[in-house]
Amino acid sequence: MYIQNFDPVNNMVLSAILAFLPIVYFFVVLIVFKIKGHLAALSTTVLAIIIAGWVYKMPIVLSAMSAVHGALYGLFPIGWIVIGAVFLYNISVKTGQFEIIKKSIVSITDDRRLQVLLIAFSFGAFLEGAAGFGTPVAITSAMLIGMGFKAKKAACLSLLANTAPVAFGGLGIPVLVAAQVTGFSGDYLAKLLAFICPIIGFIVPFYLIIVMSGLKGIKEVWPAVLVTSVTFSIPMCLTSYFVGPILPDITASLASMIALVLFLKVWQPKHIYRFEGESESVQNNTVLSKKAIIRAWSPFIVLIVFIADWGMKSIAKLLDMVSIAFPLPFLHNAIINGTTDKVSPAIFNFNWLSAAGTGIIIAAFMSCIILRVPLSKSFSIFGSTLNELKIALLTISGVLAYAYVANNSGMTTTMGLLVSKTGNLFPLFAPIVGWLGVFVTGSDTSANALFGKLQTTAFSAVGIMPVMGIGANLAGGAVGKMISPQSIAIAAGTTGLTGKEGEIYKFSMKHSMILLAIICCIIYFYKDLFVALLGTEAGSSVAQTAGNTVISTSSILILLVSFCLVFLARKLLAVPSNRNMQQYKLQ
């Protein structure tokens, strides 16, 4: 039995420095020595295992099995999502439909900055709110490349845009997990976040455009950016405060998409921003029929339907009935958590049907039916997708292997505890804990599970509302998402930059730290404000009620209706099969 010790050398600063070594090594080999991502991730895992055994006295069998557990999680469900996202995109490209999608977006605006707002920010926020776990970065970066963006620019802008919706991602899972860990209700935490996350949502669109085209660029399109920011942040604030943590991303993203499209019908910038060397003649002003546009967008419309279905608790519980869960040999119940003094279970849940990636892959195959893609062609595209992503999947597995070793050994908590030693200044530095948590784990949900209780305890110790600690953790974690090795690996894998992750890190780290500094100032400013706004709450865990969700007949009906709509769409959007076959031959 291994008992976690967060200060193994009896000096918290030195212990934290040793815990930081794998992270420092990872950055150095990626950015300085330009080692390929999968080699950097795997060697970082080996270094973490050595430190876990040498410094933290963790038995080698436990650290090795922790790495295996993380690698499995990297393949499923994270890698499974990436496979589904790229498969769906490849179907759209191989059938020629993405060319129509590009023309439909250009018909709204051919300004590259406004295309980023529509795709990477608004549509990406919807995907984050519905699915999370890397889905928005995978989908939007692939779409931007299809629009003509260079791979590195597409990956970096998608990562930056995905900071705003992270706290409410996956239908509010990060908030609900924070509620479970701390005892506050999810609705109460959502009220707190209503005063924090919309500020990030307001800032990010402006920040995106400044990064793309500088201050001059923002002057040219500020009305459209303002429309996007206002129509995103206000619905997020209202939904979070009055409805709860499940829908803020959904309402905010839909409102901003609709508002921006309508606004661009009556306003366009005087100067159209294009990339260097891109001539105006590249843009195609062909008039498209509504039927052709809907047919081209049908894979992504089907994706939205299935992600929404798979995100519903009642449906997820229904689909989970066929899950396969098994404990990890030697690791299960073999570690005593140093903060709770309870054994830590290590169970791998192969929920193959309820996983978000499965919903995406089913949506992809349903799209093949609508687009009349032959079954053999569908499987051929799927096979080529797997081959395309094999190195990216290895990188993701390596990254998650390191994360699990760091978490189980106690290294991650050591880093968080060092930051919490800052006394009365802790509110200024508290978001850094969430930022570090998401960097290591790749998930705001995991960072809350890891540091939620630490944050509330630290805030209480310095005489500040404990709930503020969760706000700091969630907000800091949101801007840490863009530097998470897991997110970088997903972005690199979907944009064909596998092996060049260091180039993405150079961009992401700088902007993540700038946004983190802004979050730190917001939390410090707010530290004494929320007693008047929120009052106090004894709180009850959302988890106590979430487990009582009853599988209703409506869950089955929703799934059946979704499948029926697909087959109806196939009839309504059908084109002569000979045209389809000619189209495939052209690819």
C-alpha positions in Angstrom: 0.0 0.0 0.0 1.4 3.4 -1.1 0.6 6.4 1.1 1.0 9.7 -0.8 3.5 12.1 0.7 3.3 15.6 -0.8 6.6 16.8 0.8 8.9 13.8 0.4 12.2 15.7 1.1 10.8 17.7 4.1 11.2 20.9 2.2 8.1 22.0 0.2 10.1 24.2 -2.2 12.6 21.5 -3.0 9.8 18.9 -3.3 7.9 21.1 -5.7 11.1 21.8 -7.8 11.6 18.0 -8.2 7.9 17.6 -9.1 8.3 20.3 -11.7 11.3 18.5 -13.4 9.2 16.4 -15.8 7.3 19.4 -17.0 10.4 21.5 -17.5 12.0 18.5 -19.3 8.9 18.2 -21.6 9.1 21.8 -22.6 12.8 21.8 -23.2 12.9 18.8 -25.4 9.9 20.0 -27.4 10.8 23.6 -27.9 14.6 23.8 -27.6 15.6 20.4 -29.0 12.5 20.0 -31.2 12.0 16.3 -30.3 8.9 14.8 -31.8 5.9 14.9 -29.6 5.4 11.2 -29.0 9.1 10.7 -28.1 9.0 13.7 -25.7 5.8 12.4 -24.1 7.1 8.9 -23.6 10.5 10.0 -22.3 8.7 12.4 -19.9 6.7 9.5 -18.6 9.9 7.5 -17.9 11.4 10.5 -16.1 8.2 10.9 -14.0 8.4 7.2 -13.1 12.0 7.6 -12.0 11.2 10.6 -9.8 8.1 8.9 -8.4 10.3 6.0 -7.3 13.5 7.9 -6.3 11.9 10.9 -4.5 8.3 9.9 -3.7 9.2 6.2 -2.9 6.4 5.0 -5.0 6.8 1.3 -5.9 7.7 0.8 -9.5 4.8 -1.5 -10.2 2.4 1.2 -9.1 4.0 3.9 -11.2 4.2 1.6 -14.2 0.5 0.6 -13.9 -0.4 4.3 -13.4 1.3 5.0 -16.8 -0.6 2.1 -18.3 -3.9 3.4 -16.9 -3.1 6.9 -18.4 -2.2 5.5 -21.7 -5.4 3.5 -21.9 -7.4 6.7 -21.1 -5.4 8.5 -23.8 -6.6 6.0 -26.3 -10.1 5.8 -24.9 -12.1 8.0 -24.6 -9.7 10.9 -25.6 -8.2 9.3 -28.7 -11.6 7.9 -29.7 -12.9 11.5 -29.9 -10.0 12.6 -32.1 -10.6 9.6 -34.5 -14.3 10.4 -34.7 -13.7 14.2 -35.3 -11.1 13.6 -38.1 -13.2 10.9 -39.7 -16.2 13.2 -39.9 -14.1 15.9 -41.4 -12.5 13.5 -43.9 -16.0 12.4 -45.1 -16.9 16.0 -45.7 -13.7 16.5 -47.7 -13.6 13.3 -49.7 -17.2 13.7 -50.8 -16.5 17.3 -52.0 -19.0 18.8 -49.5 -16.4 20.8 -47.7 -15.9 22.9 -50.8 -19.6 23.9 -50.6 -19.2 24.6 -46.8 -16.3 27.0 -47.6 -18.4 28.8 -50.2 -21.3 29.1 -47.8 -19.0 30.7 -45.2 -17.4 33.0 -47.8 -20.9 34.0 -48.8 -21.3 35.3 -45.2 -17.9 36.9 -45.1 -14.6 36.3 -46.8 -12.7 38.2 -44.1 -10.4 35.6 -42.4 -10.8 37.3 -39.0 -14.6 36.9 -39.0 -14.4 33.3 -40.2 -12.3 32.6 -37.1 -15.0 34.1 -34.9 -17.7 32.0 -36.5 -15.8 28.7 -36.6 -13.2 28.6 -33.9 -14.9 30.7 -31.3 -18.7 30.4 -31.7 -19.0 27.0 -33.3 -16.1 25.7 -31.2 -17.9 26.9 -28.0 -20.9 24.9 -29.0 -18.8 21.8 -29.4 -17.1 22.4 -26.1 -20.5 22.8 -24.3 -21.9 19.7 -25.9 -19.0 17.3 -25.8 -15.7 18.8 -24.5 -12.7 16.5 -24.2 -10.8 18.0 -27.2 -13.7 17.8 -29.6 -13.8 21.5 -30.5 -10.1 21.8 -31.1 -10.2 18.7 -33.4 -13.2 19.8 -35.4 -12.5 23.6 -35.7 -8.8 23.3 -36.5 -9.6 20.8 -39.3 -12.4 23.1 -40.6 -10.0 26.1 -40.7 -7.5 24.1 -42.6 -10.2 23.2 -45.1 -11.0 26.9 -45.4 -7.4 27.6 -46.4 -5.7 28.4 -43.1 -2.2 27.1 -42.6 -2.0 24.2 -40.2 -0.1 26.0 -37.5 -2.4 29.0 -37.5 -5.5 26.8 -37.5 -4.2 24.8 -34.5 -3.1 27.8 -32.5 -6.3 29.9 -33.1 -8.5 26.9 -32.3 -6.6 26.4 -29.0 -6.9 30.1 -28.1 -10.6 30.3 -28.9 -11.3 27.2 -26.8 -10.4 29.0 -23.5 -13.7 30.8 -23.1 -16.1 27.9 -22.8 -14.0 25.3 -20.9 -15.5 25.8 -17.4 -19.0 24.8 -18.6 -17.7 22.2 -21.1 -19.3 18.8 -21.6 -22.7 20.0 -20.4 -21.2 21.5 -17.2 -19.2 18.4 -16.1 -16.3 20.5 -14.6 -18.7 22.4 -12.4 -20.7 19.3 -11.3 -17.4 17.5 -10.4 -16.3 20.6 -8.4 -19.7 20.4 -6.6 -19.2 16.8 -5.8 -15.7 17.3 -4.4 -16.5 20.4 -2.3 -20.1 19.9 -1.2 -21.5 23.1 -2.7 -24.4 22.7 -5.1 -23.8 23.0 -8.9 -26.3 25.8 -9.1 -24.5 27.8 -6.4 -21.1 27.4 -8.2 -22.8 28.4 -11.5 -23.9 31.7 -9.8 -20.3 32.4 -8.9 -19.1 31.6 -12.4 -21.7 34.0 -13.8 -19.5 36.8 -12.7 -16.2 35.3 -13.9 -16.5 33.2 -17.1 -18.5 35.8 -19.1 -15.6 38.2 -18.7 -13.3 35.7 -20.3 -15.9 35.2 -23.0 -16.0 38.9 -23.6 -12.2 39.3 -23.8 -11.3 36.3 -26.0 -12.9 37.4 -29.3 -11.0 40.7 -29.1 -7.8 38.9 -28.1 -8.2 36.5 -31.0 -8.4 39.3 -33.6 -5.5 41.2 -32.1 -3.4 38.0 -32.3 -4.4 37.6 -35.9 -4.1 41.1 -37.2 -2.9 43.5 -34.5 -4.5 46.6 -33.1 -5.1 47.9 -36.6 -7.1 44.8 -37.4 -9.3 45.2 -34.4 -10.1 48.7 -35.4 -11.4 47.5 -38.8 -13.8 44.8 -37.4 -14.5 46.0 -33.9 -18.3 46.2 -34.5 -18.5 42.5 -35.4 -16.2 41.5 -32.6 -18.3 43.5 -30.1 -21.5 41.8 -31.3 -19.8 38.4 -30.9 -18.5 39.2 -27.4 -21.7 40.8 -26.1 -24.0 38.1 -27.5 -21.8 35.4 -26.1 -21.1 36.8 -22.6 -24.5 38.1 -21.7 -26.4 34.8 -22.4 -23.6 32.9 -20.6 -24.0 35.1 -17.6 -27.8 34.9 -17.5 -27.9 31.2 -18.1 -25.3 30.4 -15.5 -26.9 32.6 -12.9 -30.6 31.7 -13.4 -30.5 28.2 -15.0 -27.4 26.4 -13.8 -24.1 24.9 -15.1 -25.4 22.6 -17.9 -26.4 25.0 -20.7 -24.3 28.3 -20.5 -22.0 27.2 -23.4 -24.9 26.1 -25.6 -27.0 29.2 -25.2 -24.0 31.5 -25.5 -22.5 29.9 -28.6 -25.8 29.7 -30.4 -26.7 33.3 -29.6 -23.3 34.5 -30.8 -23.4 32.5 -34.0 -26.9 33.7 -34.9 -26.2 37.3 -34.0 -22.9 37.5 -35.9 -24.4 35.9 -39.1 -27.3 38.4 -39.0 -25.0 41.3 -38.3 -22.8 40.4 -41.3 -25.9 40.5 -43.5 -26.0 44.3 -43.0 -22.4 45.1 -42.3 -19.0 44.1 -43.7 -15.5 45.6 -43.0 -14.2 48.1 -45.5 -10.9 46.2 -45.7 -11.2 42.4 -46.2 -8.4 40.7 -44.3 -6.7 37.9 -46.3 -3.5 36.0 -45.8 -0.3 37.1 -47.4 -0.2 36.0 -51.1 -3.9 35.3 -51.1 -5.6 37.1 -54.0 -9.2 38.3 -54.1 -9.9 36.0 -57.1 -9.5 33.0 -54.8 -12.8 33.8 -53.3 -15.7 32.2 -55.2 -19.0 34.1 -55.2 -21.1 31.3 -56.8 -24.7 31.4 -55.6 -25.6 28.2 -53.8 -29.0 26.7 -53.3 -30.3 26.3 -49.8 -30.6 22.6 -50.4 -26.9 22.3 -51.4 -25.8 24.3 -48.4 -27.9 22.2 -46.0 -26.6 19.0 -47.6 -23.0 20.1 -47.3 -23.5 21.0 -43.7 -25.4 17.9 -42.9 -22.5 16.0 -41.4 -22.0 18.7 -38.8 -25.8 19.1 -38.3 -26.0 15.4 -37.6 -22.9 15.8 -35.3 -24.8 18.4 -33.3 -27.8 16.1 -32.9 -25.9 13.1 -31.8 -23.6 15.1 -29.4 -26.7 16.6 -27.8 -28.2 13.1 -27.5 -25.1 11.6 -26.0 -24.7 14.5 -23.6 -28.0 13.9 -21.9 -27.7 12.2 -18.6 -30.7 9.9 -19.1 -29.4 8.7 -22.5 -25.8 8.4 -21.2 -27.1 6.2 -18.4 -29.1 4.1 -20.8 -26.1 3.6 -23.1 -23.8 2.9 -20.1 -25.7 -0.3 -19.4 -23.4 -2.1 -21.9 -20.2 -0.6 -20.5 -17.2 -2.8 -19.5 -15.4 -1.7 -16.4 -12.4 -3.5 -14.8 -9.9 -2.7 -12.1 -6.3 -2.1 -13.0 -4.2 -5.0 -11.7 -1.9 -4.1 -8.7 -3.1 -0.4 -8.9 -6.7 -0.7 -7.8 -7.1 0.4 -4.1 -3.3 0.3 -3.7 -2.8 4.0 -3.1 -4.0 6.0 -0.1 -4.8 9.6 -1.1 -2.8 12.0 1.0 -5.6 14.6 1.3 -8.6 12.3 2.0 -6.8 9.3 3.7 -8.9 7.1 1.6 -7.9 4.4 -0.9 -8.0 5.5 -4.6 -9.8 3.2 -6.9 -8.2 2.5 -10.3 -10.9 1.3 -12.7 -10.9 1.6 -16.4 -14.4 2.1 -17.7 -14.7 1.0 -21.3 -18.0 2.7 -21.9 -17.8 2.1 -25.6 -21.4 3.0 -26.5 -21.9 6.1 -24.3 -18.5 7.7 -25.0 -18.7 11.0 -26.9 -16.3 9.6 -29.5 -18.9 6.8 -30.3 -21.6 9.5 -30.8 -19.3 11.3 -33.2 -18.4 8.2 -35.2 -22.1 7.1 -35.5 -22.8 10.7 -36.6 -20.1 10.3 -39.3 -21.5 7.0 -40.6 -25.0 8.5 -40.5 -23.6 11.3 -42.6 -22.4 8.7 -45.1 -25.9 7.5 -45.4 -27.3 11.0 -46.1 -24.5 11.7 -48.6 -25.0 8.3 -50.2 -21.4 7.2 -49.6 -20.9 3.5 -50.4 -20.2 1.3 -47.4 -16.9 0.3 -48.8 -15.9 3.9 -49.3 -16.9 4.7 -45.7 -14.7 2.1 -44.2 -11.9 3.1 -46.5 -12.1 6.6 -45.2 -12.2 5.3 -41.7 -9.1 3.1 -42.2 -7.1 6.0 -43.8 -8.1 8.2 -40.8 -6.7 5.6 -38.3 -3.5 5.4 -40.3 -3.2 9.2 -40.4 -3.6 9.5 -36.6 -1.4 6.6 -35.4 1.5 8.8 -34.2 -0.9 11.4 -32.8 -2.6 8.7 -30.7 0.7 7.5 -29.4 1.5 11.1 -28.3 -1.8 11.5 -26.6 -1.3 8.2 -24.7 2.2 9.2 -23.7 1.0 12.5 -22.3 -1.8 10.9 -20.3 0.6 8.3 -19.0 2.7 11.0 -17.5 -0.4 12.8 -16.0 -1.5 9.6 -14.2 2.0 9.0 -12.8 2.2 12.6 -11.6 -1.3 12.4 -10.0 -1.0 9.1 -8.3 2.5 9.7 -7.0 1.5 13.1 -5.5 3.7 15.3 -7.7 0.7 17.3 -9.0 -0.6 18.0 -5.5 2.9 19.0 -4.4 3.0 21.7 -7.1 -0.5 23.0 -6.0 0.5 23.0 -2.3 3.5 25.2 -3.0 1.3 27.9 -4.6 -1.2 27.7 -1.6 1.6 28.7 0.8 1.3 32.4 -0.4 -0.9 33.4 2.6 -3.1 36.4 2.2 -1.9 36.8 -1.4 -3.2 33.3 -2.3 -6.3 34.6 -4.1 -3.9 36.3 -6.5 -2.1 33.1 -7.2 -5.0 30.6 -6.8 -5.9 30.4 -10.5 -2.3 29.2 -11.1 -3.3 26.0 -9.2 -6.1 25.3 -11.6 -3.9 26.3 -14.5 -1.3 23.7 -13.4 -4.0 21.1 -12.8 -5.3 21.4 -16.3 -1.8 21.5 -17.8 -1.0 18.2 -16.1 -4.3 16.4 -16.4 -5.6 17.9 -19.7 -9.0 18.5 -18.2 -10.7 21.2 -16.1 -12.9 18.4 -14.7 -9.8 16.5 -13.4 -8.2 19.6 -12.1 -11.3 20.3 -10.0 -11.3 16.8 -8.7 -7.7 17.1 -7.8 -7.5 20.6 -6.4 -11.1 21.6 -5.5 -10.9 20.8 -1.9 -7.4 22.2 -1.6 -8.6 25.5 -3.0 -11.7 25.9 -0.7 -9.6 24.9 2.4 -6.9 27.5 1.5 -9.4 30.3 0.9 -11.1 29.5 4.2 -7.8 29.6 6.0 -7.2 33.2 4.9 -10.7 34.3 5.8 -12.2 34.4 2.3 -15.4 32.7 1.0 -14.3 29.1 0.3 -16.4 29.0 -2.9 -14.1 31.6 -4.4 -11.4 28.9 -4.5 -13.6 26.8 -7.0 -14.1 29.9 -9.1 -10.3 30.5 -9.2 -9.6 26.9 -10.0 -12.2 26.7 -12.9 -11.2 30.1 -14.4 -7.4 29.3 -14.2 -8.0 25.9 -15.6 -9.9 27.4 -18.6 -6.9 29.3 -19.8 -4.6 26.4 -19.0 -6.5 24.2 -21.5 -4.6 25.7 -24.4 -1.2 24.6 -23.1 -2.2 21.1 -21.9 0.0 18.5 -23.7 -3.2 16.6 -24.3 -4.8 19.6 -26.2 -1.6 20.3 -28.1 -1.4 16.6 -29.2 -5.0 16.7 -30.4 -4.4 20.0 -32.3 -1.2 18.6 -33.8 -2.8 15.3 -34.8 -5.8 16.8 -36.5 -3.7 19.4 -38.4 -0.9 17.2 -39.6 1.6 18.8 -37.3 2.5 15.6 -35.4 6.1 15.9 -34.5 6.0 19.7 -34.5 4.2 20.2 -31.2 6.9 22.6 -30.0 5.9 25.2 -32.6 2.4 25.2 -31.2 3.7 25.5 -27.6 5.7 28.6 -28.5 2.4 30.3 -29.4 0.2 28.8 -26.7 2.3 29.4 -23.7 2.7 33.1 -24.2 -1.0 33.8 -24.7 -2.0 31.4 -21.9 0.1 33.2 -19.4 -1.2 36.6 -20.5 -4.8 35.4 -20.0 -3.9 33.7 -16.7 -2.5 37.1 -15.4 -5.9 38.7 -16.3 -7.8 35.9 -14.4 -5.5 36.3 -11.4 -6.3 40.0 -11.2 -10.1 39.3 -11.6 -10.1 36.8 -8.7 -8.1 39.0 -6.5 -10.4 41.9 -7.2 -13.5 39.8 -6.5 -12.2 38.1 -3.3 -14.3 40.3 -1.0 -17.2 41.0 -3.3 -19.2 37.8 -3.4 -20.5 37.6 0.1 -22.9 40.5 -0.8 -23.7 38.9 -4.2 -24.2 35.3 -3.3 -24.4 34.9 0.5 -23.4 31.6 2.0 -24.6 28.2 1.4 -24.2 25.0 3.3 -24.5 23.3 0.0 -25.4 19.7 -0.9 -23.5 17.7 -3.5 -25.0 17.6 -7.0 -23.7 14.0 -7.1 -26.3 13.0 -4.5 -29.1 13.9 -6.9 -27.4 13.1 -10.2 -27.3 9.4 -9.3 -31.1 9.4 -8.9 -31.7 10.2 -12.6 -34.3 7.7 -13.9 -34.1 6.3 -17.4 -37.3 7.5 -19.0 -39.0 6.4 -22.2 -38.2 9.8 -23.6 -34.5 8.9 -23.7 -35.2 6.0 -26.1 -37.6 8.1 -28.1 -34.9 10.8 -28.6 -32.4 8.3 -30.0 -35.0 6.8 -32.3 -36.1 10.2 -33.6 -32.4 11.1 -34.2 -31.9 8.0 -36.4 -35.2 8.6 -38.2 -34.2 12.2 -39.0 -31.1 10.9 -40.6 -32.9 8.6 -43.0 -35.5 11.3 -43.7 -32.6 13.7 -44.5 -31.2 11.1 -46.9 -34.4 11.2 -48.9 -34.8 15.0 -48.9 -31.2 15.8 -49.8 -30.7 12.9 -52.2 -28.9 13.5 -55.5 -28.6 11.1 -58.4 -26.2 8.3 -57.6 -24.2 8.7 -60.8 -23.3 12.3 -59.8 -22.1 11.0 -56.4 -19.9 8.3 -58.0 -18.4 10.9 -60.4 -17.6 13.0 -57.3 -15.8 10.2 -55.5 -13.7 9.6 -58.6 -12.5 13.2 -58.6 -11.1 12.9 -55.0 
